[in-house]
Every structure is written in C-alpha cells, then in structure tokens.
Amino acid sequence: MKNARMTLDRAYKIGKIDPRIYGSFIEHLGRAVYGGIYEPGHPTADGQGFRRDVLDLVRRLNVPVVRYPGGNFVSGFNWEDSVGPDRPKRLDLAWFTTETNEVGLHEFCDWCEKAGTSPMYSINLGTRGPEQARDIVEYANHPSGSRFSDMRIANGRKEPFGIHLWCLGNEMDGPWQMGHKTAREYGRTANESAKMMKWVDPSIELVACGSSSSEMPTFGDWELTVLDECYENIDYISLHRYYGNPTGDTPGFLARAMDMDDFIRTVVSICDAVKGKKHSKKTINLSFDEWNVWYHSNAQDQKIYRRDRWGRALPLLEDVYNFEDALLVGSMLITLLRNADRVKIACLAQLVNVIAPIMTRAGGGCWAQTIYYPYLHASRYGRGISLNAVVDSPVYDCRDYEGVPLIDATATLGGDGSVTVFCVNRDLRENFALEVDLHGFGNLRIGEHILLHHDDVHAVNTEDAPNAVAPVAGPGGEIDGEKATVRIPALSWNVIRFVPQR
Ligand code: AHR
C-alpha cells in the first residue's frame, strides 16, 4: 500500500464550473445520426424515428450542449439542404460518404429537446462565408418578418430555435479540411462572420477555431494570428485533442492528460498575450470542443473505404473502448475541472457510435462503453465549484513525461455542501491510502465511493456483456473530523462523495 495526500480548503477555489464542460458532439459521420440517434423502424423508435433506448442513455449523462453537425462534415455542408421538404443527397467530401439530409436542423433541435440538451451549432466557414453565416442565424434565431425567419416558420417552426452557442467553422488549420485557410485568412473570415452573426442576434456566443491539435506545426502561431483578427467579436477559442495507445504503453498512455494540461495552459497564455497586446478588457475563454481517445478504429476504417466509398452511414470511427481508455478519459475530465477557470465548454467527441460512449446495433440493443462511466460521474457530481486541490503523490517517469503523479485527483464543492473527490490511480500494481484533509466544510461523512476497476486493461463492454466494465461500490475509508483516509485500488477510477452529516 502506498500513500498520497490531498488537501482541500473551502476558501481555495479554482472557480465556478461551467456545466457546459460536460458537452458532447454528434456529427453527420458514420452511424452517429443514421443508425445512432435516428433509426426509424427500430422497435424503440418514436414518431420521429429517434431511438428511445439511446435517448435514455443520453439523458442519464445530463449533457448540457451537443455540438452539431460537424466536425469536418460541416466544412462542405449547406444548411439549406437540411431544412424544408426538399432534402438533396450530397457527396460528403469529409468522410467520402453520401449524406441524405433526412435529419437536419429542425429534427436535431427536436432531438435535443427530447434528450434534455441544447445545440451548439457549427457553421461552414470552409466552402462558405459570412453571408451564409448571417443567414443561418436569421433562420434559427430571428422571430419573423424576414426571408429566412419566415422560411423557418413555413417549415413548421413558429418560435425561433434560440441557438445560443455557435462554432465559426471547424479545424480550419487542417489541410484535410474543405476550404482550409491560413490563419490570417481564417481570422478575417471568422471576424466578418462573427460581426454579422451578432448583428442579427447580439445574444449569441461564438467559438473561433483554434488548432486542431497541439501537434500541428502551426499551433501557437495560428492562435496568435486568429485572435489578432477576431478578438473583440468572438467569445471562445477551440482546442481539439485525441490520444491513443498503439504501442501498448499503459503508463505512457495514462500520462497523456499532462499533455492536455500543457495544451490548455499554452492556449490560455496566448489568449492573455493577445489581450495585453490589444489593451483589451475582454478575456477569451476556452472551448475544448473535441477530446477523447481515438485510435482503435483506424485500420478498420481504411478497410471500409476500400470496400465502400460513398456508402450511407458506414460504420466509421467505431472505437471499442477498453478499461484503460476509461482511466485516461477520467484523467482528462480531472484536467478539465482543474482548468475550470478558463475552460468553459468542452465536448466529449463524440456521443453515439462514432468514437462514442454509447454504441448501438441496427435493429438491436444499445450499451454503454467503458468511457461512459467517468463521463457520467463527472457530469453528475462534478458541478458547482472546482476546488484547488493540493495533491502530494509519488510520481513516475515515462517516455514523454517526467514526474507523472501516480494519484491524479481533484475535487469539487456542490451546492448542497458535499465535496466530491475524483481520482485515478495510475499505479499498475499498488493500492493507495489517500489521506484527504478537508478544511472548513463542516461535518462531513463518506456518503459513497464509486469504483471502476478491471484486472485487464483491455476489457471492453459489448452488447452481449454490457457490464463487463461497470462501476461498483469501492472500499471507502474512514473519516475523523477534518481528516479522511480512503482506499484507492491499483489502476482505478474513483469518485468519493463526502456529504454533510444530517
Ligand atoms: O470527431 C471526428 C473528427 O475529428 C472531426 O470531424 C474533426 O473535427 C476532427 O478531426
């Protein structure tokens, strides 16, 4: 048994947690929409063709925003194709599939209402520009009496959709993107689009594209230039990052949250440098609107393309997540909480079938992948205030990082006075005794210890064995006044809930 210590004080706060850090993402890609959220004819389908079994699993997650309709898809998408009675079939050059446009803006907004979430709508700044950006805001948010608002009404929706959060394109720094731009070109287009969108509806918030990964050669310079162009008209800058473990190096893989933390801190520094340069009073915050593990499906996707280019709803990016993926996702959520003062939006990419916590079979069941659980727990209990947890843990070195804490942990303070500790034990073999000093929270007791553990890092959930990796009650611990000691099993995700004594 090893030892680690966490010190918490009611007065030491990182900041209020914006619930939107528990956002997710549905792209017109693979079986996310068709065969995922939407499958008319499925035994659980409702009158609009939405799968009720999927809605149930989504609702449990309490997802505040869902980014839509892309992703790379959006950079060639014409929003007009997705509304009204005429829905043209289009070749989607992002994923080399055929888009039928059966599900569009109205249907997705209806689905959001059913799922208890809100759309975060991304616009096409790849093949299109400020004019269409203006038009879609008019269509979605203007009450009536103009060409596009009246078109919405004619299409059956009297009240505006009131979409609050908009993404100004997607990954415009990437050469794979339709309409790829230089930072200066994108910054100018984003600025002009932002101005016009906000002139139509001044209440909206806008996310400009940051780098598609911290590994892009243009990372840093891209953010500086883009922000230089559009600082005063946007509200957030985006970050995207995916990790994989192709070499089977579990300690190195579990350390990747350190990279995510560096990425966030660097982007914060750049935002503040531009603020200083511009003598601005405004602070730009971060939207980490694509994050996850993504690598399991890469080889399979190449085979699918060799077989079936231009197919509809191909089973692309269907990563089957194992237990160690859930641990990294847990650490990535901890990283988001630690940076809650500046990360205001984050989207687990994605939600259903495509690199997703929820999987479905056509005509069959749906089930939660391993990564569903840390996401569920953080979304359910990680609300309120992010506390500045001081963690003292033994460390290890791996290929890319030195001094990786074996205990990766943070804590939140809920509105009901409860304190929740989120903790990943990265040690492959050793259990820990985690001492938690709780200062100024009043009389607390250990209400619950939720544990996710499996002896095999490669264990997965399937339709036939949906609970192979599922949370159980953890070993808990003792609390005496302001000092608690909790047992943290080797290689595990833990949620320890300290609740006020009644
Ligand atoms: O989420 C899958 C893809 O990853 C998105 O379409 C794109 O933005 C990113 O490269």
Boltz pocket constraint, residues with backbone or C-beta under 6 A from the ligand:
constraints:
  - pocket:
      binder: B
      contacts: [[A, 27], [A, 70], [A, 71], [A, 72], [A, 73], [A, 170], [A, 171], [A, 212], [A, 290], [A, 349], [A, 350]]
      max_distance: 6.0
